[in-house]
Amino acid sequence: MTFTVAGGPTGHASAAPVIVDAQWEPEPASAELSPAVAVAMAVERARDVDAAWRFVEDGEWEGGRDQWGRPLVRTPDGTMRGYRRASSFGSPLESTILLDAWKLRQVARGVTESPALRARVARATVGLSSELEDIVKASKKELDVIAEEAMKLAGSMDKADIGTAIHNICELYDRGLPIGYVDPEWLPDLEEWARLAAQFEVLGVEGIVVNHEFGVAGRYDRVARTRRPFVVRKARKAYKRGNVSRPAQPAVVLPAGTVVIVDLKTSGTMDFASAKFGVQVMTYATGTPYDPLNCCDVEWEHEPPSPDWAAIIHIPSGRGSGSIHWVDLRASYGAAVDAGVCYDWRNRYGKRLIDSPAEDWPLLAAHAGDRAELEYVAELAQRTDGHLSDELTAALRARWYELAAPAQLEAGA
């Protein structure tokens, strides 16, 4: 079965560059071309200019990463710096207790179902007791690989893979391109996307955005203009329970014609969606489009998206139903600030709050409060190191006379 949609809306993140223009002449065979540009040339010959631009753009974006896998972005001061992913920037604000417990269960299931994995676990565990650090590291790395394979064997990645496929097909539809064969099981999900997305005029698809304020970068799903008014928040009464309170809030109606970020989510539930999703779409809405080929910010091709509200279209994979959720970006901005504080704290302190410095006997001797304490320092150093160094001996002698001086002056008086 083929799911065919005629006349779907189209959106392009940016115009095609010169290198894929229909009039562009190929470089001489001797010229060195990057793989991305070479493929772009081949695609251009087929006259799919948009696909050529997308391939070059994706190749440059995915290739420019720092040692932690973060996209490299040219900052306003001209330096290149790794930016955190928008999709995970809000992670420090969310509890992972339930997610971590689920991962442990999935690993246990996967290992139980595979004799081969169990044998590999037994073998890798032997190396953990080695006295050689390299062997211990290799064993830990192997166990990490086994745990990941066990999760896959237990089907942990199935929903994520299905969600990625649905994202891709919806992108083709919004670009007005053929989407090819679609398994009948997923047709209701795509039809639901078409129904919900019809309430928006798509202006941009999968565009790259950077947010210099928070050092974040990523791809938004859609930028779109609302075709009708939306109630984005119902009226709320004042609320107070314990130490938690909230003032009364009026209903908010977003007028037709408002440009907003629209994000597609295919997770099973939105019950746990809060800080992470909110921070993600907020950084898109308040960010700047970015050209990864020339490493520079560019202007929006339309009016910037609303800094107040963004939409999440939630279509749980395999259910054929969905809903539109609205994100308060002003509140999400505060969440992003808090996440930034957390990252900044980690960078400034990390493990440095807890230290185990080596004993500095001369320094302890210089700070001894009386002769008894000074003798204790000498005794402890002798017991620990087996001898008193020349430096420590000099420090002990100097401090001994410093402590004796007040007593001598008092006796003389």
C-alpha positions as CSV (number, residue, x, y, z in Angstrom):
1,M,0.0,0.0,0.0
2,T,1.2,3.5,-0.8
3,F,0.1,6.5,1.2
4,T,-0.1,9.3,-1.4
5,V,-0.9,12.9,-0.4
6,A,-1.4,15.5,-3.1
7,G,-0.7,19.2,-2.6
8,G,0.9,19.0,0.8
9,P,2.4,22.2,2.2
10,T,6.1,22.7,1.6
11,G,8.8,24.5,3.7
12,H,12.5,25.0,3.2
13,A,14.9,25.9,5.9
14,S,17.0,28.0,3.6
15,A,17.6,28.7,-0.1
16,A,19.9,26.4,-2.2
17,P,23.5,27.5,-2.2
18,V,25.5,28.3,-5.3
19,I,27.2,24.9,-5.5
20,V,23.9,23.2,-6.3
21,D,22.5,25.8,-8.7
22,A,21.3,24.4,-12.0
23,Q,23.9,26.5,-13.8
24,W,26.9,25.4,-11.7
25,E,29.7,23.7,-13.5
26,P,31.5,20.7,-11.9
27,E,35.0,21.2,-10.6
28,P,37.9,19.6,-12.6
29,A,38.5,16.0,-11.7
30,S,41.8,16.9,-10.1
31,A,40.1,19.2,-7.5
32,E,39.5,17.7,-4.1
33,L,35.8,17.7,-3.1
34,S,34.3,16.8,0.2
35,P,32.1,13.7,0.1
36,A,29.1,15.9,0.9
37,V,29.7,18.2,-2.0
38,A,30.5,15.3,-4.3
39,V,27.1,13.6,-3.6
40,A,25.4,17.0,-3.8
41,M,26.8,17.3,-7.4
42,A,25.4,13.9,-8.2
43,V,22.0,14.7,-6.8
44,E,22.0,18.1,-8.6
45,R,22.4,16.3,-11.9
46,A,19.0,14.7,-11.1
47,R,17.7,18.2,-10.6
48,D,16.7,17.7,-7.0
49,V,18.2,20.9,-5.8
50,D,16.5,20.8,-2.4
51,A,17.9,17.4,-1.7
52,A,21.3,18.5,-2.7
53,W,21.3,21.5,-0.4
54,R,20.0,19.3,2.5
55,F,22.7,16.8,2.0
56,V,25.5,19.4,2.0
57,E,24.0,21.1,5.0
58,D,23.5,17.9,7.0
59,G,27.1,16.7,6.1
60,E,28.6,19.9,7.4
61,W,26.5,20.0,10.5
62,E,26.9,16.4,11.5
63,G,30.7,16.6,10.7
64,G,31.5,19.6,12.8
65,R,31.6,18.2,16.4
66,D,33.8,18.7,19.4
67,Q,35.3,15.9,21.5
68,W,32.0,15.4,23.3
69,G,30.0,15.1,20.1
70,R,28.4,18.6,20.4
71,P,27.9,20.6,17.2
72,L,30.5,23.3,16.7
73,V,29.0,26.8,16.3
74,R,30.7,30.1,15.6
75,T,29.8,32.4,18.5
76,P,29.2,36.1,18.3
77,D,32.8,36.8,19.2
78,G,34.0,34.7,16.3
79,T,35.3,31.6,18.1
80,M,34.1,28.1,17.4
81,R,32.6,26.4,20.4
82,G,30.7,23.2,21.1
83,Y,27.0,23.9,21.8
84,R,24.8,21.6,23.9
85,R,21.9,19.8,22.2
86,A,18.5,21.6,22.6
87,S,16.7,18.3,23.0
88,S,18.7,17.5,26.2
89,F,19.5,20.9,27.6
90,G,16.7,20.7,30.2
91,S,17.6,17.2,31.4
92,P,19.2,18.3,34.7
93,L,15.7,19.5,35.8
94,E,14.0,16.2,35.4
95,S,14.0,13.1,37.6
96,T,15.3,10.0,35.9
97,I,14.3,7.6,38.7
98,L,11.6,5.8,36.6
99,L,13.7,5.9,33.4
100,D,16.7,4.4,35.1
101,A,14.6,1.7,36.7
102,W,13.2,0.8,33.3
103,K,16.6,0.7,31.7
104,L,17.8,-1.8,34.4
105,R,14.8,-4.0,33.8
106,Q,15.4,-3.9,30.1
107,V,19.1,-4.9,30.5
108,A,18.1,-7.8,32.8
109,R,15.5,-9.0,30.2
110,G,18.0,-8.8,27.3
111,V,20.7,-10.7,29.2
112,T,18.2,-13.4,30.3
113,E,17.1,-14.0,26.7
114,S,20.6,-14.4,25.3
115,P,23.1,-17.1,26.3
116,A,25.7,-15.4,24.2
117,L,25.3,-12.2,26.2
118,R,25.5,-14.1,29.5
119,A,28.7,-15.7,28.4
120,R,30.2,-12.3,27.5
121,V,29.2,-10.8,30.8
122,A,30.9,-13.6,32.7
123,R,34.0,-13.2,30.6
124,A,34.1,-9.4,30.9
125,T,33.5,-9.5,34.7
126,V,36.8,-11.3,35.2
127,G,38.8,-8.3,34.0
128,L,37.3,-6.1,36.7
129,S,39.4,-7.7,39.3
130,S,42.7,-7.2,37.4
131,E,45.4,-5.1,38.9
132,L,46.1,-3.6,35.4
133,E,44.1,-0.4,34.9
134,D,43.9,-0.9,31.1
135,I,42.3,-4.3,31.5
136,V,39.8,-2.9,34.0
137,K,38.8,-0.1,31.6
138,A,38.5,-2.5,28.7
139,S,36.2,-4.8,30.8
140,K,34.0,-1.8,31.8
141,K,33.7,-0.7,28.2
142,E,32.8,-4.3,27.1
143,L,30.1,-4.4,29.8
144,D,28.7,-1.1,28.6
145,V,28.5,-2.5,25.1
146,I,26.8,-5.7,26.4
147,A,24.2,-3.6,28.3
148,E,23.4,-1.6,25.2
149,E,23.0,-4.8,23.1
150,A,20.8,-6.3,25.9
151,M,18.5,-3.2,25.8
152,K,18.2,-3.5,22.0
153,L,17.4,-7.2,22.3
154,A,14.7,-6.4,24.8
155,G,13.1,-4.1,22.2
156,S,14.1,-0.9,24.1
157,M,14.9,1.0,20.9
158,D,11.8,-0.1,18.9
159,K,9.6,2.8,19.8
160,A,12.4,5.3,19.2
161,D,13.2,3.8,15.8
162,I,9.5,3.9,14.9
163,G,9.2,7.5,16.0
164,T,12.2,8.4,13.9
165,A,10.6,6.8,10.9
166,I,7.3,8.6,11.4
167,H,9.2,11.9,11.8
168,N,10.9,11.3,8.5
169,I,7.7,10.5,6.6
170,C,6.0,13.5,8.1
171,E,8.9,15.7,6.9
172,L,8.5,14.3,3.4
173,Y,4.8,15.1,3.5
174,D,5.3,18.6,4.7
175,R,7.9,19.2,2.0
176,G,5.5,18.0,-0.7
177,L,7.7,15.1,-1.6
178,P,6.7,11.4,-2.3
179,I,6.7,9.4,0.9
180,G,6.8,6.0,-0.8
181,Y,5.6,2.8,0.8
182,V,4.2,3.0,4.4
183,D,3.2,-0.1,6.4
184,P,-0.6,-0.1,7.0
185,E,0.1,-0.2,10.7
186,W,1.4,3.3,10.7
187,L,-1.0,4.9,8.2
188,P,-3.4,6.1,10.9
189,D,-0.5,8.0,12.6
190,L,0.4,9.8,9.4
191,E,-3.3,10.6,8.7
192,E,-3.5,12.1,12.2
193,W,-0.4,14.2,11.5
194,A,-2.0,15.5,8.3
195,R,-5.2,16.3,10.1
196,L,-3.5,18.2,13.0
197,A,-0.8,19.8,10.8
198,A,-3.5,21.2,8.5
199,Q,-4.3,23.8,11.2
200,F,-0.9,25.3,10.5
201,E,0.8,26.8,7.5
202,V,4.3,25.3,7.4
203,L,7.0,27.9,6.8
204,G,10.1,25.9,7.7
205,V,11.0,22.2,8.0
206,E,13.9,20.8,10.1
207,G,15.9,24.0,10.2
208,I,19.1,24.5,12.2
209,V,18.9,27.0,15.0
210,V,21.5,28.2,17.5
211,N,20.8,30.0,20.8
212,H,23.9,31.9,21.9
213,E,22.4,33.0,25.2
214,F,22.3,29.4,26.5
215,G,25.0,27.8,24.2
216,V,22.5,25.5,22.6
217,A,21.9,24.2,19.1
218,G,19.5,21.9,17.3
219,R,16.9,21.4,14.6
220,Y,13.4,22.4,15.1
221,D,10.7,20.2,13.5
222,R,8.6,22.9,12.0
223,V,8.1,26.7,12.0
224,A,4.4,27.3,11.1
225,R,1.8,30.0,11.1
226,T,-1.5,29.2,12.9
227,R,-4.5,29.1,10.5
228,R,-7.0,29.7,13.3
229,P,-7.1,31.0,16.9
230,F,-6.1,28.5,19.7
231,V,-6.8,28.5,23.4
232,V,-3.3,27.9,24.6
233,R,-4.1,28.2,28.3
234,K,-7.4,27.8,30.2
235,A,-8.3,30.2,33.0
236,R,-6.8,29.0,36.3
237,K,-7.9,29.7,39.8
238,A,-5.4,30.6,42.6
239,Y,-3.8,27.5,44.0
240,K,-2.0,26.9,47.3
241,R,-1.0,23.6,48.9
242,G,1.7,23.5,51.5
243,N,4.7,25.5,50.2
244,V,3.4,25.5,46.6
245,S,1.3,28.4,45.5
246,R,0.1,29.8,42.1
247,P,-1.8,33.0,41.5
248,A,-5.0,33.1,39.4
249,Q,-4.3,33.2,35.7
250,P,-6.7,34.3,32.9
251,A,-7.3,32.3,29.7
252,V,-5.0,33.0,26.8
253,V,-6.0,32.9,23.2
254,L,-3.4,32.8,20.5
255,P,-4.7,34.6,17.4
256,A,-4.7,33.2,13.9
257,G,-1.6,34.2,11.9
258,T,0.9,33.7,14.8
259,V,4.2,32.1,13.8
260,V,5.2,29.4,16.3
261,I,7.6,26.5,16.7
262,V,5.8,23.2,16.2
263,D,7.4,20.0,17.5
264,L,6.3,16.4,16.8
265,K,6.5,13.9,19.7
266,T,5.6,10.2,19.3
267,S,6.2,9.0,22.9
268,G,3.6,6.9,24.6
269,T,2.5,9.6,27.0
270,M,2.9,13.3,27.7
271,D,2.5,12.7,31.5
272,F,6.2,13.2,32.1
273,A,6.7,16.0,29.5
274,S,7.6,19.2,31.3
275,A,11.0,20.9,31.6
276,K,12.9,19.0,28.9
277,F,10.4,19.5,26.1
278,G,9.6,23.1,27.2
279,V,13.3,24.1,27.3
280,Q,13.8,22.5,23.9
281,V,11.2,24.4,22.0
282,M,12.0,27.6,23.9
283,T,15.6,27.6,22.7
284,Y,14.3,27.1,19.2
285,A,11.8,29.9,19.4
286,T,14.3,32.4,20.9
287,G,17.3,31.3,18.8
288,T,18.7,32.3,15.5
289,P,18.8,30.3,12.2
290,Y,22.3,29.1,11.4
291,D,24.2,28.4,8.2
292,P,26.6,25.5,8.9
293,L,28.3,25.9,5.5
294,N,29.5,29.4,6.1
295,C,29.4,29.1,10.0
296,C,27.3,32.1,10.5
297,D,23.9,33.3,11.8
298,V,21.2,34.1,9.2
299,E,17.9,35.9,9.4
300,W,14.5,34.1,9.6
301,E,12.9,34.0,6.1
302,H,9.7,35.1,7.8
303,E,8.8,36.9,11.0
304,P,10.5,35.2,14.0
305,P,8.4,32.6,16.0
306,S,6.5,33.6,19.0
307,P,8.7,33.9,22.2
308,D,5.6,33.2,24.3
309,W,4.0,30.0,23.0
310,A,5.0,26.9,21.0
311,A,3.0,23.8,20.0
312,I,3.7,20.1,20.5
313,I,1.8,17.8,18.3
314,H,1.7,14.5,20.2
315,I,0.9,11.4,18.2
316,P,1.7,8.2,20.2
317,S,3.2,5.8,17.6
318,G,0.7,3.0,16.6
319,R,-2.5,4.6,18.0
320,G,-3.7,6.7,15.2
321,S,-4.8,9.5,17.5
322,G,-3.1,12.7,18.6
323,S,-3.5,16.1,20.3
324,I,-2.0,19.5,20.3
325,H,-0.2,20.7,23.5
326,W,0.8,24.3,24.1
327,V,4.1,25.2,25.9
328,D,4.4,28.4,28.0
329,L,7.8,29.6,26.7
330,R,8.1,32.4,29.3
331,A,8.0,29.8,32.1
332,S,10.3,27.5,30.0
333,Y,12.8,30.3,29.8
334,G,13.1,30.3,33.6
335,A,13.6,26.5,33.5
336,A,16.4,27.0,30.9
337,V,18.1,29.6,33.2
338,D,18.0,27.0,36.0
339,A,19.4,24.3,33.8
340,G,22.2,26.7,32.7
341,V,23.0,27.4,36.4
342,C,23.3,23.6,36.9
343,Y,25.7,23.2,33.9
344,D,27.7,26.3,35.0
345,W,28.0,24.8,38.5
346,R,29.3,21.5,37.1
347,N,31.9,23.3,35.0
348,R,33.1,25.5,37.8
349,Y,33.2,23.0,40.6
350,G,32.5,19.4,39.5
351,K,34.3,17.1,41.9
352,R,36.5,19.9,43.2
353,L,34.2,20.4,46.2
354,I,35.6,17.2,47.6
355,D,39.4,16.8,47.6
356,S,42.1,14.6,49.2
357,P,45.3,16.6,49.1
358,A,48.6,15.0,50.2
359,E,49.8,15.8,53.7
360,D,51.9,19.0,53.7
361,W,53.9,18.6,57.0
362,P,55.8,21.9,56.7
363,L,52.6,23.8,56.3
364,L,51.0,22.0,59.3
365,A,54.0,22.8,61.3
366,A,53.8,26.5,60.4
367,H,50.2,26.5,61.6
368,A,50.7,24.6,64.9
369,G,49.0,26.5,67.8
370,D,51.3,25.4,70.6
371,R,54.3,23.2,71.2
372,A,52.2,20.1,72.0
373,E,50.6,20.4,68.6
374,L,54.0,21.0,67.0
375,E,55.3,17.8,68.6
376,Y,52.3,15.9,67.4
377,V,53.0,17.0,63.8
378,A,56.6,15.9,64.0
379,E,55.5,12.5,65.5
380,L,52.8,12.0,62.8
381,A,55.2,12.8,60.0
382,Q,57.8,10.4,61.4
383,R,55.3,7.6,61.7
384,T,53.8,8.2,58.2
385,D,57.0,8.9,56.1
386,G,59.5,7.2,58.3
387,H,61.7,10.3,58.5
388,L,61.7,14.1,58.9
389,S,62.7,15.9,55.8
390,D,65.1,18.9,55.9
391,E,62.3,21.2,55.0
392,L,60.1,19.9,57.8
393,T,62.9,20.1,60.3
394,A,63.5,23.7,59.4
395,A,59.8,24.5,59.7
396,L,59.5,22.7,63.1
397,R,62.5,24.7,64.4
398,A,61.2,28.0,63.1
399,R,57.7,27.5,64.6
400,W,59.3,26.3,67.9
401,Y,61.1,29.6,68.3
402,E,58.0,31.6,67.2
403,L,55.9,29.9,69.9
404,A,58.7,30.4,72.5
405,A,59.1,34.1,71.9
406,P,55.9,35.3,73.7
407,A,56.7,33.2,76.7
408,Q,60.2,34.7,76.9
409,L,59.0,38.2,76.6
410,E,56.5,37.6,79.4
411,A,59.2,36.2,81.6
412,G,61.4,39.1,80.9
413,A,58.7,41.6,81.9
